[in-house]
Amino acid sequence: MAGKLAAAGLIDSRKDESSPTLGEHLKNYFSKRTDVKKSTKINWRQSERNMLSFFGADCTLASITPGDAKDFERWLGTSAARENVYAEAEGGLAENTRRKRISNAKQLFQYAVDHELISRNPFKGLKSSVGGNRSRDYFLSREDSQKIIDACPNGQWRLIFALSRFGGLRCPSEHLALKWTDVDWDRSRILVHSPKTEHHEGKAERWLPMFPELRPHLEHAWEQAQEGAEHVITHYRDASQNLRTQFQRIIKRAGLTPWPKLFQNLRASRATELAADHPAHVAAAWLGHSTLVANKHYWQVTDDDFEKATLEKPPERCAAQNPAQQAHVLARTPSQAETPAHKKTPVLQEFASECFTVQKYTMTPTGLEPVLPA
């Protein structure tokens, strides 16, 4: 009650000395988490700015209730929570973004619970699992892919795009981790290191075929590489550097309209193609995800699927059935005047010997049934 009165400006706020403030807790938490990648901390910082904007840095952890956490969740859906142009133009953050911010807040407060700074996690009951938003799917055709390649300013950008669209690499982490020692020219394979999945057993790296769409761009980059060069991608080495803005300019230069989830949909386009031409488990292994994840986030139904369904020859079962049906129809086409009554249909010849014609016999006065005693 005191917290609510203080928030309304009716009394001075009471600081609970036994509970740290939100600002102090976040600063302490980030300083101790030296085990996470830089990109993870960047994601946490976005959640930190949201929490400090809504609750305030001087708000104590113990004063935040489950109701406050619910209010924060709703606030993320308002325009006040949008910090950049990449969020939805109307309203607040996208649903998956909101859930990710709630997941980060839940993790931060669970740390406080584990260290007995607070007794309960106010975010515990909120939804935080991120699901696939299929309404933002986009399949980039090969024709449009070539337009983008032609619009790229240099060989490095052409290679970045080719590795994303035809190699299905995660951008930028897997691009920046790629070294020339990972390129096996003799076997036409590429060893891809995945920082995103390296904490899972057996998922730190995977072999990828050097697809025909990739080889010319790799060969050009090899010819342009300096003596002793280690990494395949020499430009844009900073993982926090934003490639999205320049990629949008390249797309517009190609005469196309930027699509949602620029780089992820390039990976999804390649995953869809590979799954159509190869067994599902093979296509998933090449791109470094499971078939369940691919079905949930990557595989799409394309226009080519509809064209194949309508243009390809019918299956053999249908093709064999149609001639039989046509023969049956043709056999019935002639009129009774043109077809002799005694002429047998070829299909029934083997059974006709056991049949007889009723017109050959004369019916007795007593009928067909035998005569019984009176």
C-alpha positions as CSV (number, residue, x, y, z in Angstrom):
1,M,0.0,0.0,0.0
2,A,2.9,2.3,0.8
3,G,4.3,1.7,-2.6
4,K,1.1,2.5,-4.3
5,L,0.7,5.7,-2.3
6,A,4.3,6.7,-3.0
7,A,3.7,6.0,-6.7
8,A,0.8,8.5,-6.6
9,G,3.0,11.1,-4.9
10,L,1.0,11.1,-1.7
11,I,3.9,9.9,0.6
12,D,7.6,9.5,0.3
13,S,8.8,6.2,-1.0
14,R,10.1,3.6,1.6
15,K,13.2,1.8,0.5
16,D,13.5,-1.8,1.7
17,E,17.1,-2.1,2.7
18,S,16.9,-5.9,2.6
19,S,15.9,-5.9,-1.1
20,P,18.2,-4.4,-3.8
21,T,16.8,-2.0,-6.3
22,L,16.2,-3.1,-9.9
23,G,19.1,-1.0,-11.2
24,E,21.5,-2.5,-8.7
25,H,20.4,-6.1,-9.3
26,L,20.7,-5.8,-13.1
27,K,24.2,-4.3,-12.9
28,N,25.3,-7.0,-10.5
29,Y,23.8,-9.8,-12.6
30,F,25.4,-8.6,-15.9
31,S,28.8,-8.2,-14.2
32,K,28.8,-11.8,-13.0
33,R,27.6,-13.5,-16.2
34,T,30.9,-13.7,-18.0
35,D,29.9,-17.1,-19.4
36,V,27.6,-15.8,-22.1
37,K,28.3,-14.4,-25.6
38,K,28.3,-10.8,-26.5
39,S,25.2,-11.1,-28.6
40,T,23.3,-12.6,-25.5
41,K,24.2,-9.6,-23.4
42,I,23.1,-7.3,-26.2
43,N,19.7,-9.0,-26.1
44,W,19.6,-8.7,-22.3
45,R,20.4,-5.0,-22.5
46,Q,17.2,-4.5,-24.6
47,S,15.2,-6.1,-21.8
48,E,17.0,-4.1,-19.2
49,R,16.0,-0.8,-20.9
50,N,12.4,-1.9,-21.0
51,M,12.3,-2.8,-17.4
52,L,14.0,0.4,-16.2
53,S,11.7,2.4,-18.4
54,F,8.6,0.8,-16.8
55,F,9.6,0.1,-13.2
56,G,12.4,2.6,-12.6
57,A,15.9,2.0,-11.5
58,D,15.1,2.8,-7.8
59,C,12.3,0.3,-7.6
60,T,13.1,-2.5,-5.2
61,L,12.8,-6.1,-6.4
62,A,10.5,-7.1,-3.4
63,S,8.0,-4.4,-4.3
64,I,7.3,-5.8,-7.8
65,T,4.2,-8.0,-7.7
66,P,2.8,-10.5,-10.2
67,G,0.3,-7.8,-11.0
68,D,3.1,-5.4,-11.9
69,A,4.7,-8.0,-14.0
70,K,1.4,-8.5,-15.9
71,D,1.1,-4.7,-16.4
72,F,4.7,-4.7,-17.8
73,E,3.7,-7.5,-20.2
74,R,0.8,-5.4,-21.5
75,W,3.0,-2.3,-21.7
76,L,5.3,-4.1,-24.0
77,G,2.4,-4.2,-26.5
78,T,2.1,-0.4,-26.5
79,S,4.0,2.1,-28.7
80,A,5.8,3.3,-25.6
81,A,7.9,0.1,-25.6
82,R,9.1,0.5,-29.1
83,E,12.7,1.7,-29.3
84,N,13.7,1.3,-32.9
85,V,12.3,1.1,-36.5
86,Y,12.5,-2.7,-36.6
87,A,9.5,-3.2,-34.4
88,E,6.0,-3.2,-35.8
89,A,4.9,0.1,-37.2
90,E,1.7,0.1,-35.2
91,G,1.3,-0.8,-31.6
92,G,4.1,-2.2,-29.5
93,L,6.6,-5.0,-29.9
94,A,5.8,-8.2,-31.8
95,E,4.4,-11.1,-29.8
96,N,7.6,-13.1,-30.0
97,T,9.7,-10.1,-29.0
98,R,7.4,-9.5,-26.0
99,R,7.7,-13.1,-24.9
100,K,11.5,-12.9,-25.2
101,R,11.6,-9.8,-23.0
102,I,9.4,-11.6,-20.5
103,S,11.7,-14.7,-20.6
104,N,14.7,-12.5,-19.9
105,A,12.9,-10.8,-17.0
106,K,11.9,-14.1,-15.6
107,Q,15.5,-15.3,-15.8
108,L,16.8,-12.1,-14.0
109,F,14.3,-12.4,-11.2
110,Q,14.8,-16.1,-10.8
111,Y,18.5,-15.3,-10.1
112,A,17.3,-13.1,-7.2
113,V,15.1,-15.9,-5.9
114,D,17.9,-18.4,-6.0
115,H,20.1,-16.0,-4.0
116,E,17.3,-15.4,-1.5
117,L,17.0,-11.7,-2.4
118,I,13.3,-12.1,-2.9
119,S,10.9,-14.9,-2.0
120,R,9.0,-15.3,-5.3
121,N,9.4,-14.6,-9.0
122,P,6.6,-12.2,-10.1
123,F,7.1,-13.2,-13.8
124,K,6.8,-16.9,-13.2
125,G,3.2,-17.3,-14.5
126,L,3.7,-15.3,-17.7
127,K,4.1,-16.9,-21.1
128,S,7.7,-16.7,-22.3
129,S,8.1,-19.5,-24.9
130,V,8.8,-18.1,-28.4
131,G,6.8,-19.7,-31.2
132,G,7.0,-19.6,-35.0
133,N,5.1,-16.7,-36.6
134,R,4.3,-18.2,-40.0
135,S,2.5,-15.0,-41.2
136,R,6.0,-13.5,-41.6
137,D,7.3,-16.3,-43.9
138,Y,8.7,-15.3,-47.2
139,F,10.2,-17.6,-49.9
140,L,12.8,-15.8,-52.1
141,S,12.8,-17.3,-55.6
142,R,16.0,-18.1,-57.5
143,E,15.1,-15.4,-60.1
144,D,14.9,-12.7,-57.4
145,S,18.0,-14.1,-55.7
146,Q,20.0,-13.5,-58.9
147,K,18.7,-9.9,-59.1
148,I,20.1,-9.3,-55.6
149,I,23.4,-10.9,-56.4
150,D,23.7,-8.5,-59.4
151,A,22.9,-5.6,-57.1
152,C,25.5,-6.4,-54.5
153,P,28.3,-3.8,-54.4
154,N,31.2,-6.3,-54.1
155,G,32.3,-9.9,-53.9
156,Q,32.1,-10.0,-50.1
157,W,28.4,-9.0,-50.1
158,R,27.7,-11.5,-52.9
159,L,29.4,-14.2,-50.8
160,I,27.4,-13.2,-47.7
161,F,24.2,-13.4,-49.6
162,A,25.1,-16.7,-51.3
163,L,26.1,-18.3,-48.0
164,S,22.7,-17.2,-46.5
165,R,20.4,-18.1,-49.4
166,F,22.1,-21.1,-50.9
167,G,24.2,-22.4,-47.9
168,G,21.5,-21.7,-45.3
169,L,24.1,-20.3,-42.8
170,R,22.9,-18.3,-39.8
171,C,23.9,-14.7,-40.4
172,P,26.2,-13.3,-39.1
173,S,27.6,-15.7,-36.6
174,E,28.3,-18.7,-38.9
175,H,29.6,-16.4,-41.7
176,L,32.1,-14.8,-39.4
177,A,33.2,-18.1,-38.0
178,L,34.0,-19.6,-41.4
179,K,37.7,-20.0,-42.2
180,W,39.6,-21.1,-45.3
181,T,40.8,-24.2,-43.5
182,D,37.1,-25.2,-43.3
183,V,36.7,-25.3,-47.0
184,D,37.5,-28.7,-48.4
185,W,37.9,-28.1,-52.2
186,D,38.7,-31.7,-53.0
187,R,35.6,-33.2,-51.4
188,S,33.4,-30.1,-52.2
189,R,32.4,-29.7,-48.6
190,I,32.4,-26.9,-46.0
191,L,32.8,-27.3,-42.3
192,V,30.4,-24.9,-40.6
193,H,30.9,-23.8,-37.0
194,S,27.8,-22.8,-35.2
195,P,28.2,-20.6,-32.1
196,K,24.4,-20.7,-31.5
197,T,24.3,-24.5,-31.0
198,E,27.8,-25.3,-29.8
199,H,26.6,-25.7,-26.2
200,H,24.6,-28.7,-27.3
201,E,26.4,-32.0,-27.5
202,G,27.5,-32.8,-31.1
203,K,26.1,-29.5,-32.4
204,A,29.2,-27.4,-32.5
205,E,29.9,-28.0,-36.2
206,R,28.4,-29.7,-39.2
207,W,29.4,-30.5,-42.8
208,L,27.7,-28.7,-45.6
209,P,27.9,-29.6,-49.3
210,M,29.6,-27.0,-51.5
211,F,26.5,-26.5,-53.6
212,P,27.0,-25.3,-57.2
213,E,25.4,-22.0,-56.3
214,L,28.1,-21.4,-53.7
215,R,31.3,-22.5,-55.5
216,P,31.8,-19.6,-57.9
217,H,31.5,-17.0,-55.0
218,L,33.9,-19.0,-52.8
219,E,36.4,-19.3,-55.7
220,H,36.2,-15.6,-56.4
221,A,36.7,-14.8,-52.7
222,W,39.7,-17.2,-52.6
223,E,41.3,-15.4,-55.6
224,Q,40.8,-12.0,-53.9
225,A,42.0,-13.1,-50.5
226,Q,45.3,-11.8,-49.3
227,E,48.2,-14.1,-48.6
228,G,47.8,-15.8,-45.2
229,A,44.1,-14.7,-44.9
230,E,42.4,-16.8,-42.2
231,H,38.7,-15.9,-42.4
232,V,36.5,-16.2,-45.5
233,I,34.5,-13.0,-44.7
234,T,37.0,-10.2,-44.1
235,H,34.6,-7.3,-44.0
236,Y,32.0,-6.6,-41.4
237,R,33.9,-8.6,-38.8
238,D,32.2,-7.0,-35.8
239,A,29.3,-9.3,-34.8
240,S,27.3,-6.4,-33.5
241,Q,27.6,-4.6,-36.8
242,N,24.2,-4.1,-38.4
243,L,24.1,-5.7,-41.8
244,R,20.3,-5.3,-42.1
245,T,20.3,-1.6,-43.2
246,Q,22.8,-2.1,-46.0
247,F,21.0,-5.3,-47.1
248,Q,17.8,-3.4,-47.3
249,R,19.4,-0.9,-49.7
250,I,20.7,-3.8,-51.8
251,I,17.3,-5.3,-52.1
252,K,15.7,-2.0,-53.1
253,R,18.5,-1.5,-55.7
254,A,17.5,-4.8,-57.1
255,G,14.0,-3.5,-57.6
256,L,12.5,-5.7,-54.9
257,T,10.7,-4.9,-51.6
258,P,12.3,-5.9,-48.3
259,W,10.6,-8.9,-46.7
260,P,10.1,-9.7,-43.0
261,K,13.0,-11.4,-41.2
262,L,15.5,-10.7,-43.9
263,F,18.2,-13.2,-43.2
264,Q,16.1,-15.9,-41.5
265,N,13.8,-16.1,-44.5
266,L,16.9,-16.7,-46.7
267,R,17.8,-19.7,-44.5
268,A,14.1,-20.8,-44.6
269,S,14.1,-20.6,-48.4
270,R,17.1,-22.9,-48.7
271,A,15.7,-25.3,-46.0
272,T,12.5,-25.6,-48.1
273,E,14.4,-26.3,-51.3
274,L,16.6,-29.0,-49.7
275,A,13.7,-30.7,-48.0
276,A,12.0,-31.0,-51.4
277,D,15.0,-32.6,-53.1
278,H,16.5,-34.7,-50.3
279,P,15.3,-36.8,-47.3
280,A,14.1,-34.6,-44.4
281,H,16.8,-35.8,-42.0
282,V,19.6,-35.0,-44.5
283,A,18.3,-31.5,-45.3
284,A,18.0,-30.8,-41.6
285,A,21.5,-32.1,-40.7
286,W,23.1,-29.9,-43.4
287,L,21.5,-26.8,-42.0
288,G,22.1,-27.7,-38.4
289,H,18.6,-28.1,-37.0
290,S,16.1,-30.8,-36.2
291,T,13.2,-31.8,-38.5
292,L,10.9,-30.6,-35.7
293,V,12.4,-27.1,-35.7
294,A,12.5,-27.0,-39.5
295,N,8.8,-27.9,-39.7
296,K,8.0,-25.2,-37.1
297,H,10.1,-22.4,-38.3
298,Y,11.6,-23.0,-41.8
299,W,9.7,-25.3,-44.2
300,Q,7.2,-23.5,-46.4
301,V,4.7,-24.3,-49.2
302,T,5.8,-22.6,-52.4
303,D,4.2,-21.8,-55.7
304,D,6.3,-24.5,-57.3
305,D,4.6,-27.0,-55.1
306,F,1.2,-26.0,-56.5
307,E,2.6,-26.1,-60.1
308,K,4.0,-29.5,-59.7
309,A,0.8,-30.8,-58.3
310,T,-1.1,-29.6,-61.3
311,L,1.4,-30.1,-64.2
312,E,3.1,-33.4,-63.4
313,K,1.9,-36.7,-64.9
314,P,-0.7,-38.6,-62.8
315,P,0.7,-41.5,-60.7
316,E,1.0,-44.9,-62.4
317,R,-2.1,-46.2,-60.5
318,C,-4.3,-43.5,-61.9
319,A,-2.7,-43.8,-65.4
320,A,-3.4,-47.5,-65.4
321,Q,-6.9,-47.0,-64.3
322,N,-7.9,-44.4,-66.9
323,P,-7.3,-46.7,-70.0
324,A,-9.4,-49.4,-68.5
325,Q,-12.2,-46.9,-67.8
326,Q,-11.9,-45.6,-71.4
327,A,-12.0,-49.1,-72.8
328,H,-15.1,-49.8,-70.8
329,V,-16.8,-46.7,-72.0
330,L,-15.8,-47.4,-75.7
331,A,-17.3,-50.9,-75.4
332,R,-20.6,-49.4,-74.5
333,T,-20.6,-46.7,-77.1
334,P,-22.2,-48.7,-80.1
335,S,-26.0,-48.9,-80.2
336,Q,-27.9,-52.1,-79.8
337,A,-28.7,-52.1,-83.6
338,E,-25.0,-52.1,-84.4
339,T,-24.0,-54.8,-81.9
340,P,-25.3,-58.3,-82.4
341,A,-27.1,-59.7,-79.4
342,H,-25.1,-63.0,-79.4
343,K,-21.7,-61.3,-79.6
344,K,-19.9,-61.6,-76.3
345,T,-18.0,-58.8,-74.6
346,P,-14.3,-59.8,-74.5
347,V,-14.0,-59.3,-70.8
348,L,-16.8,-61.8,-70.1
349,Q,-15.7,-64.6,-72.5
350,E,-14.2,-66.9,-69.9
351,F,-17.4,-66.9,-67.9
352,A,-19.9,-67.0,-70.8
353,S,-19.6,-70.8,-71.3
354,E,-21.5,-71.5,-68.1
355,C,-24.4,-69.3,-69.1
356,F,-27.4,-70.0,-71.3
357,T,-30.0,-68.1,-73.2
358,V,-33.5,-68.3,-71.8
359,Q,-35.2,-67.7,-75.2
360,K,-34.0,-71.2,-76.5
361,Y,-36.3,-73.0,-74.1
362,T,-40.2,-73.2,-73.9
363,M,-41.8,-72.9,-70.6
364,T,-44.2,-75.8,-69.6
365,P,-47.8,-75.1,-68.6
366,T,-46.9,-75.8,-65.0
367,G,-44.1,-73.3,-65.0
368,L,-40.6,-73.7,-63.9
369,E,-41.3,-75.2,-60.5
370,P,-41.7,-79.0,-60.2
371,V,-45.2,-80.4,-59.8
372,L,-45.9,-81.4,-56.2
373,P,-48.4,-84.1,-55.1
374,A,-52.0,-82.7,-54.6
